[in-house]
Amino acid sequence: MELHDSGEDAALSALNDELEGLHLEGHWRLTGAVLGAEPRPVAEANLWRWADIRRVLMRAGELRAIDGGAGRRTVRLCTPGLAEKWATRTIHASFQLVKAGETAEAHRHSLGALRFVVEGSGGHTTVEGEKFVMEPGDLVLTPQNTWHDHGNDSGGPMIWIDGHDGPLTLGLNALFMERYSAERQPVLHGDRYTKGRTGAMRPRGVGPRAGGYPYIYKGREALALLADMEPADWDAYEGYVLDYVDPMTGGYTMPTIACRLHSLPAGKSTRRQRETSSRIYHVVRGTGSTVAGAKTLNWLPGDAFVVPGWSWSEHRASDDAVLFEMSDEPVLRATSLYRCERSGENRLPGA
């Protein structure tokens, strides 16, 4: 909204000045609040090449120790057009490098966070005393206020995507952070990797799997579930979809971030849709394109891209593709602000 001064007479101008001195303002000075308005995308869609990300990240590994700055070595996705250097207004996304022998120090915070493994095997994340060995395609959660640290005991680099709700938490002035008393927290319950206890995943429309553990979702299990889907499972707007769910509630991955995998067979396209939530994608495998607003994003394996809220978008796979997605849909749903429109359908608000 913008200030509107034209046509003010002297008396009204004097009143406006008085209000300003009292840190008040009359609603008549606002423009843009008209009936029938709808959201506008706050930024354009953007794509980052994996080749560029990996190159600069490895260079950073030569120049910066892991304890420099915020105790992590990451390269952040900064969507052009946003006032702050975030991927979206609610979610931060970056790529992190942990080299062989390194430890990312233990801490906890009020942020809800996740990591999706892109490259390397044998690194680990420890959450609340539970150690999880990581492989490509694994999704590991560090929910709000859980102690966590990372290490790499393998012989090569580990790279993963970090996602967290920092922009939202900072906007609500609710950020708390605390360092652990040692570089690593003690491992209390052994290595969950060997026990095979993972979080629940479900094809769209199927109830949550019983049991499970809420901190890790194994990539090989997720891809197997996607491969087992039938033609009847195809969603014309989303492709074949696998939701990462909270195994305790059957709800979203975390209260502030939803995570999904999308499988798109070669030559298949999705239909256009737009929603008030924003989406961040990582190309797990395959090639294709996404039309988002006025832009066409041609993606390759490892690339990342953002589709801002209320942008029309559709995907097409050139060969068999899998996309990992995180979005702020849970926040929009919880506040009754989620809305989706799909081409060829009449959608009700919140549908």
LINLIN-V96052 format. One record per pair of residues at least 12 apart in sequence whose C-alpha atoms are under 10 Angstrom apart, sorted by the first residue. I is the first residue (numbers start at 1). J is the second residue. Records with the same first field share a line. If there is no record, write none. Layout:
I = J ; J
This chain:
1 = 29 ; 30 ; 31 ; 32 ; 33
2 = 29 ; 30 ; 31 ; 32 ; 33
3 = 27 ; 28 ; 29 ; 30 ; 31 ; 32
4 = 28 ; 29 ; 30 ; 31
5 = 28 ; 29 ; 30
6 = 29
8 = 29
16 = 28 ; 29
38 = 310
39 = 275 ; 276 ; 309 ; 310 ; 311
40 = 276 ; 308 ; 309 ; 310 ; 311
41 = 81 ; 276 ; 278 ; 293 ; 307 ; 308 ; 309 ; 310 ; 311 ; 312
42 = 80 ; 81 ; 82 ; 83 ; 88 ; 89 ; 308 ; 309 ; 310 ; 311
43 = 79 ; 80 ; 81 ; 82 ; 83 ; 88 ; 89 ; 306 ; 307 ; 308 ; 309 ; 311
44 = 79 ; 80 ; 81 ; 82 ; 292 ; 293 ; 294 ; 295 ; 306 ; 307 ; 308 ; 309 ; 311
45 = 79 ; 80 ; 81 ; 279 ; 280 ; 290 ; 291 ; 292 ; 293 ; 294 ; 295 ; 296 ; 297 ; 305 ; 306 ; 307 ; 308 ; 309 ; 311 ; 313
46 = 77 ; 78 ; 79 ; 80 ; 87 ; 280 ; 292 ; 295 ; 296 ; 297 ; 304 ; 305 ; 306 ; 307 ; 308
47 = 77 ; 79 ; 280 ; 281 ; 282 ; 290 ; 296 ; 297 ; 298 ; 299 ; 303 ; 304 ; 305 ; 306 ; 307
48 = 77 ; 78 ; 79 ; 282 ; 297 ; 299 ; 300 ; 302 ; 303 ; 304 ; 305 ; 306
49 = 298 ; 299 ; 300 ; 301 ; 302 ; 303 ; 304 ; 305
50 = 95 ; 282 ; 283 ; 299 ; 300 ; 301 ; 302 ; 303 ; 304
51 = 300 ; 301 ; 302 ; 303
52 = 303
53 = 75 ; 76 ; 77 ; 94 ; 95 ; 302 ; 303 ; 304
54 = 75 ; 95 ; 96 ; 97 ; 119 ; 159 ; 302
56 = 75
57 = 73 ; 74 ; 75 ; 95 ; 96 ; 97 ; 159
58 = 96 ; 97 ; 98 ; 99 ; 157 ; 159
60 = 73 ; 74 ; 75 ; 97
61 = 73 ; 74 ; 96 ; 97 ; 98 ; 99 ; 157
65 = 98 ; 99 ; 102
66 = 96 ; 97 ; 98 ; 99 ; 102 ; 103 ; 104 ; 105
67 = 102 ; 103 ; 104 ; 105
70 = 105
71 = 103 ; 104 ; 105 ; 106 ; 107
72 = 96 ; 97 ; 98 ; 103 ; 104 ; 105 ; 150
73 = 94 ; 95 ; 96 ; 97 ; 98 ; 99 ; 104
74 = 93 ; 94 ; 95 ; 96 ; 97 ; 98 ; 159 ; 160 ; 161 ; 162
75 = 93 ; 94 ; 95 ; 96 ; 97 ; 161 ; 162
76 = 92 ; 93 ; 94 ; 95 ; 96 ; 161 ; 162 ; 163
77 = 92 ; 93 ; 94 ; 95 ; 280 ; 304 ; 305 ; 306
78 = 92 ; 93 ; 94 ; 306
79 = 305 ; 306 ; 307 ; 308
84 = 167
85 = 167
86 = 166 ; 167
87 = 163 ; 167 ; 278 ; 279 ; 280 ; 305 ; 306 ; 307 ; 308
88 = 165 ; 167 ; 168 ; 277 ; 278 ; 279 ; 280 ; 306 ; 307 ; 308 ; 309 ; 327 ; 328
89 = 165 ; 166 ; 167 ; 168 ; 171 ; 278 ; 308 ; 309 ; 328
90 = 164 ; 165 ; 166 ; 167 ; 168 ; 169 ; 170 ; 171 ; 256 ; 257 ; 277 ; 278 ; 327 ; 328 ; 331
91 = 112 ; 113 ; 163 ; 164 ; 165 ; 166 ; 167 ; 168 ; 169 ; 256 ; 257 ; 278 ; 279 ; 280 ; 326 ; 327 ; 328
92 = 113 ; 162 ; 163 ; 164 ; 165 ; 166 ; 167 ; 168 ; 280
93 = 113 ; 114 ; 115 ; 161 ; 162 ; 163 ; 164 ; 165 ; 166 ; 280 ; 281 ; 304 ; 306 ; 326
94 = 115 ; 160 ; 161 ; 162 ; 163 ; 164 ; 304
95 = 115 ; 116 ; 117 ; 118 ; 159 ; 160 ; 161 ; 162 ; 163 ; 304
96 = 115 ; 117 ; 118 ; 158 ; 159 ; 160 ; 161 ; 162
97 = 119 ; 152 ; 157 ; 158 ; 159 ; 160 ; 161
98 = 120 ; 123 ; 150 ; 151 ; 152 ; 153 ; 156 ; 157 ; 158 ; 159 ; 160
99 = 120 ; 123 ; 151 ; 152 ; 153 ; 154 ; 155 ; 156 ; 157 ; 158 ; 159
100 = 122 ; 123 ; 151 ; 152 ; 153 ; 154 ; 155 ; 156 ; 157 ; 158
101 = 123 ; 151 ; 152 ; 153 ; 154 ; 155 ; 156 ; 157
102 = 123 ; 150 ; 151 ; 152 ; 153 ; 154 ; 157
103 = 123 ; 124 ; 125 ; 149 ; 150 ; 151 ; 152 ; 153 ; 183 ; 184
104 = 125 ; 148 ; 149 ; 150 ; 151 ; 152 ; 183 ; 184
105 = 148 ; 149 ; 150 ; 151 ; 179 ; 180 ; 181 ; 182 ; 183 ; 184 ; 185
106 = 125 ; 126 ; 127 ; 147 ; 148 ; 149 ; 150 ; 151 ; 178 ; 179 ; 180 ; 181 ; 182 ; 183 ; 184 ; 185
107 = 127 ; 145 ; 146 ; 147 ; 148 ; 149 ; 177 ; 178 ; 179 ; 180 ; 181 ; 182 ; 183 ; 184 ; 185
108 = 127 ; 128 ; 142 ; 143 ; 144 ; 145 ; 146 ; 147 ; 148 ; 149 ; 176 ; 177 ; 178 ; 179 ; 180
109 = 142 ; 143 ; 144 ; 145 ; 146 ; 147 ; 148 ; 174 ; 175 ; 176 ; 177 ; 178 ; 179
110 = 143 ; 144 ; 145 ; 146 ; 165 ; 166 ; 169 ; 174 ; 175 ; 176 ; 177 ; 178
111 = 142 ; 143 ; 144 ; 145 ; 146 ; 163 ; 164 ; 165 ; 166 ; 167 ; 168 ; 169 ; 170 ; 174 ; 175 ; 176 ; 177 ; 256
112 = 141 ; 142 ; 143 ; 144 ; 145 ; 146 ; 163 ; 164 ; 165 ; 166 ; 169 ; 254 ; 255 ; 256 ; 257
113 = 140 ; 141 ; 142 ; 143 ; 144 ; 145 ; 146 ; 162 ; 163 ; 164 ; 165 ; 166 ; 254 ; 256 ; 257
114 = 139 ; 140 ; 141 ; 142 ; 143 ; 160 ; 161 ; 162 ; 163 ; 164 ; 165 ; 215 ; 216 ; 253 ; 254 ; 257 ; 259 ; 326
115 = 134 ; 137 ; 138 ; 139 ; 140 ; 141 ; 142 ; 159 ; 160 ; 161 ; 162 ; 163 ; 164 ; 216
116 = 134 ; 135 ; 136 ; 137 ; 138 ; 139 ; 140 ; 141 ; 159 ; 160 ; 161 ; 162 ; 163 ; 216 ; 217 ; 219 ; 282 ; 284 ; 324
117 = 134 ; 135 ; 136 ; 137 ; 138 ; 139 ; 140 ; 158 ; 159 ; 160 ; 161 ; 162 ; 219 ; 284
118 = 134 ; 135 ; 136 ; 137 ; 138 ; 139 ; 158 ; 159 ; 160 ; 161 ; 282 ; 283 ; 284 ; 302
119 = 134 ; 135 ; 136 ; 137 ; 156 ; 157 ; 158 ; 159 ; 160 ; 161 ; 302
120 = 134 ; 135 ; 136 ; 152 ; 154 ; 155 ; 156 ; 157 ; 158 ; 159 ; 160
121 = 133 ; 134 ; 135 ; 136 ; 152 ; 153 ; 154 ; 155 ; 156 ; 157 ; 158 ; 159
122 = 134 ; 135 ; 136 ; 151 ; 152 ; 153 ; 154 ; 155 ; 156 ; 157 ; 158
123 = 135 ; 150 ; 151 ; 152 ; 153 ; 154 ; 155 ; 156 ; 157 ; 158 ; 159
124 = 140 ; 149 ; 150 ; 151 ; 152 ; 153 ; 154 ; 158 ; 191 ; 193
125 = 140 ; 141 ; 142 ; 148 ; 149 ; 150 ; 151 ; 152 ; 215 ; 216
126 = 140 ; 142 ; 146 ; 147 ; 148 ; 149 ; 150 ; 151 ; 184 ; 185 ; 186 ; 187 ; 188 ; 190 ; 191 ; 192 ; 215
127 = 140 ; 141 ; 142 ; 143 ; 146 ; 147 ; 148 ; 149 ; 150 ; 185 ; 186 ; 187 ; 215 ; 216
128 = 142 ; 145 ; 146 ; 147 ; 148 ; 149 ; 185 ; 186 ; 187 ; 188 ; 189 ; 215
129 = 146 ; 147 ; 148 ; 149 ; 184 ; 185 ; 186 ; 187 ; 188 ; 189 ; 190 ; 191
130 = 147 ; 148 ; 185 ; 186 ; 187 ; 188 ; 189 ; 190 ; 191 ; 192 ; 193 ; 215
131 = 148 ; 149 ; 150 ; 185 ; 186 ; 187 ; 188 ; 189 ; 190 ; 191 ; 192 ; 193 ; 215
132 = 150 ; 190 ; 191 ; 192 ; 193 ; 194 ; 196 ; 197 ; 198 ; 215 ; 216
133 = 150 ; 151 ; 152 ; 153 ; 191 ; 192 ; 193 ; 194 ; 216
134 = 152 ; 158 ; 160 ; 193 ; 216 ; 217 ; 218 ; 219
135 = 158 ; 160 ; 193 ; 218 ; 219 ; 220
136 = 158 ; 159 ; 160 ; 218 ; 219 ; 220 ; 284
137 = 160 ; 217 ; 218 ; 219 ; 220 ; 221 ; 222 ; 223 ; 284 ; 324
138 = 160 ; 198 ; 216 ; 217 ; 218 ; 219 ; 220 ; 221 ; 222
139 = 160 ; 161 ; 198 ; 199 ; 215 ; 216 ; 217 ; 218 ; 219 ; 222 ; 244 ; 259 ; 324
140 = 162 ; 198 ; 199 ; 214 ; 215 ; 216 ; 217 ; 218
141 = 162 ; 163 ; 164 ; 199 ; 214 ; 215 ; 216 ; 217 ; 253 ; 254
142 = 164 ; 214 ; 215 ; 216 ; 254
143 = 164 ; 214 ; 215 ; 253 ; 254 ; 255 ; 256
144 = 164 ; 165 ; 176 ; 254 ; 255 ; 256
145 = 176 ; 177 ; 178
147 = 178 ; 179 ; 180 ; 184 ; 185
148 = 179 ; 180 ; 184 ; 185
149 = 180 ; 183 ; 184 ; 185
150 = 183 ; 184 ; 185
151 = 184
161 = 282 ; 304
163 = 257 ; 280 ; 326 ; 327
164 = 256 ; 257 ; 326
165 = 255 ; 256 ; 257 ; 327 ; 328
168 = 256 ; 328 ; 331
169 = 256
192 = 213 ; 215 ; 216
193 = 216 ; 218
196 = 212 ; 213 ; 216 ; 217 ; 218
197 = 211 ; 212 ; 213 ; 214 ; 215 ; 216 ; 217 ; 218
198 = 211 ; 212 ; 213 ; 214 ; 215 ; 216 ; 217 ; 218 ; 221 ; 247
199 = 211 ; 212 ; 213 ; 214 ; 215 ; 216 ; 217 ; 218 ; 244 ; 245 ; 246 ; 247 ; 248 ; 253
200 = 212 ; 213 ; 214 ; 215 ; 216 ; 217 ; 218 ; 221 ; 222 ; 243 ; 244 ; 245 ; 246 ; 247 ; 248 ; 250 ; 253
201 = 217 ; 218 ; 221 ; 222 ; 225 ; 242 ; 243 ; 244 ; 245 ; 246 ; 247 ; 250 ; 253 ; 260 ; 261
202 = 222 ; 225 ; 226 ; 241 ; 242 ; 243 ; 244 ; 245 ; 250 ; 260
203 = 222 ; 225 ; 226 ; 228 ; 229 ; 233 ; 240 ; 241 ; 242 ; 243 ; 244 ; 260 ; 261
204 = 229 ; 233 ; 234 ; 235 ; 238 ; 240 ; 241 ; 242 ; 243 ; 244 ; 260
205 = 233 ; 241 ; 242 ; 243
206 = 242 ; 243
207 = 245 ; 250 ; 251
208 = 243 ; 244 ; 245 ; 246 ; 247 ; 248 ; 249 ; 250 ; 251
209 = 245 ; 246 ; 247 ; 248 ; 250
210 = 247 ; 248 ; 250
211 = 247 ; 248
212 = 246 ; 247 ; 248
213 = 246 ; 247 ; 248
214 = 245 ; 246 ; 247 ; 248 ; 253 ; 254
215 = 246 ; 247 ; 253
217 = 244 ; 245
222 = 242 ; 243 ; 244 ; 260 ; 261
223 = 242 ; 261 ; 263 ; 322
225 = 241 ; 242
226 = 240 ; 241 ; 242 ; 261 ; 262 ; 263 ; 322
227 = 240 ; 263
229 = 241 ; 242 ; 263
234 = 263 ; 264 ; 270
235 = 262 ; 270 ; 271
236 = 268 ; 269 ; 270 ; 271 ; 272 ; 314
237 = 269 ; 270 ; 271 ; 272 ; 273 ; 274 ; 313 ; 314 ; 315 ; 342 ; 343
238 = 261 ; 262 ; 263 ; 264 ; 269 ; 270 ; 271 ; 272 ; 273 ; 314 ; 315
239 = 261 ; 262 ; 263 ; 264 ; 265 ; 268 ; 269 ; 270 ; 271 ; 315 ; 316 ; 322
240 = 261 ; 262 ; 263 ; 264 ; 265 ; 322
241 = 260 ; 261 ; 262 ; 263 ; 264 ; 322 ; 323 ; 324
242 = 259 ; 260 ; 261 ; 262 ; 263 ; 324
243 = 258 ; 259 ; 260 ; 261 ; 262 ; 325
244 = 258 ; 259 ; 260 ; 261
245 = 258 ; 259 ; 260
246 = 258
251 = 330
252 = 329 ; 330
253 = 326 ; 330
254 = 328 ; 330 ; 331
255 = 328 ; 329 ; 330 ; 331 ; 334
256 = 327 ; 328 ; 329 ; 330 ; 331 ; 332 ; 333 ; 334
257 = 325 ; 326 ; 327 ; 328 ; 329 ; 330 ; 331
258 = 279 ; 325 ; 326 ; 327 ; 328 ; 329 ; 330 ; 331
259 = 279 ; 280 ; 281 ; 324 ; 325 ; 326 ; 327 ; 328 ; 329
260 = 281 ; 323 ; 324 ; 325 ; 326 ; 327
261 = 281 ; 282 ; 283 ; 284 ; 322 ; 323 ; 324 ; 325 ; 326
262 = 281 ; 283 ; 284 ; 321 ; 322 ; 323 ; 324 ; 325
263 = 284 ; 285 ; 286 ; 317 ; 320 ; 321 ; 322 ; 323 ; 324
264 = 286 ; 287 ; 288 ; 315 ; 316 ; 317 ; 318 ; 319 ; 320 ; 321 ; 322 ; 323
265 = 286 ; 316 ; 317 ; 318 ; 319 ; 320 ; 321 ; 322
266 = 286 ; 287 ; 288 ; 316 ; 317 ; 318 ; 319 ; 320 ; 321
267 = 288 ; 316 ; 317 ; 318 ; 319 ; 320
268 = 288 ; 315 ; 316 ; 317 ; 318 ; 319 ; 320 ; 321
269 = 288 ; 289 ; 290 ; 314 ; 315 ; 316 ; 317 ; 318
270 = 290 ; 313 ; 314 ; 315 ; 316 ; 317
271 = 312 ; 313 ; 314 ; 315 ; 316 ; 342 ; 343 ; 344
272 = 291 ; 292 ; 311 ; 312 ; 313 ; 314 ; 315 ; 341 ; 342 ; 343 ; 344
273 = 292 ; 310 ; 311 ; 312 ; 313 ; 314 ; 340 ; 341 ; 342 ; 343 ; 344 ; 345
274 = 292 ; 293 ; 307 ; 308 ; 309 ; 310 ; 311 ; 312 ; 313 ; 314 ; 339 ; 340 ; 341 ; 342 ; 343
275 = 307 ; 308 ; 309 ; 310 ; 311 ; 312 ; 313 ; 329 ; 332 ; 338 ; 339 ; 340 ; 341 ; 342 ; 350
276 = 308 ; 309 ; 310 ; 311 ; 328 ; 329 ; 332 ; 333 ; 337 ; 338 ; 339 ; 340 ; 341 ; 350
277 = 307 ; 308 ; 309 ; 310 ; 311 ; 327 ; 328 ; 329 ; 330 ; 331 ; 332 ; 333 ; 337 ; 338 ; 339 ; 340
278 = 306 ; 307 ; 308 ; 309 ; 310 ; 311 ; 326 ; 327 ; 328 ; 329 ; 332
279 = 305 ; 306 ; 307 ; 308 ; 309 ; 325 ; 326 ; 327 ; 328 ; 329
280 = 304 ; 305 ; 306 ; 307 ; 308 ; 323 ; 324 ; 325 ; 326 ; 327 ; 328
281 = 302 ; 303 ; 304 ; 305 ; 306 ; 307 ; 323 ; 324 ; 325 ; 326 ; 327
282 = 299 ; 300 ; 301 ; 302 ; 303 ; 304 ; 305 ; 306 ; 322 ; 323 ; 324 ; 325 ; 326
283 = 299 ; 300 ; 301 ; 302 ; 303 ; 304 ; 305 ; 321 ; 322 ; 323 ; 324 ; 325
284 = 300 ; 301 ; 302 ; 303 ; 304 ; 321 ; 322 ; 323 ; 324
285 = 299 ; 300 ; 301 ; 302 ; 303 ; 319 ; 320 ; 321 ; 322 ; 323 ; 324
286 = 299 ; 300 ; 301 ; 302 ; 317 ; 318 ; 319 ; 320 ; 321 ; 322 ; 323
287 = 299 ; 300 ; 301 ; 302 ; 303 ; 316 ; 317 ; 318 ; 319 ; 320 ; 321 ; 322 ; 323
288 = 300 ; 301 ; 315 ; 316 ; 317 ; 318 ; 319 ; 320 ; 321
289 = 314 ; 315 ; 316 ; 317 ; 318
290 = 305 ; 307 ; 313 ; 314 ; 315 ; 316 ; 317
291 = 307 ; 311 ; 312 ; 313 ; 314 ; 315 ; 316
292 = 306 ; 307 ; 308 ; 310 ; 311 ; 312 ; 313 ; 314 ; 315
293 = 307 ; 308 ; 310 ; 311 ; 312 ; 313 ; 314
294 = 311 ; 312 ; 313
295 = 313
296 = 313 ; 314 ; 315
297 = 315
298 = 315 ; 316 ; 317 ; 318
299 = 317 ; 318
300 = 318 ; 321
301 = 321 ; 322 ; 323
302 = 323
303 = 323
304 = 323 ; 324 ; 325
305 = 325
306 = 325 ; 326 ; 327
307 = 327
308 = 327
309 = 327 ; 328 ; 329 ; 339 ; 340
310 = 339 ; 340 ; 341
312 = 341 ; 342 ; 343
313 = 342
332 = 350
333 = 350 ; 351
336 = 349 ; 350
337 = 349 ; 350
338 = 350 ; 351
339 = 351
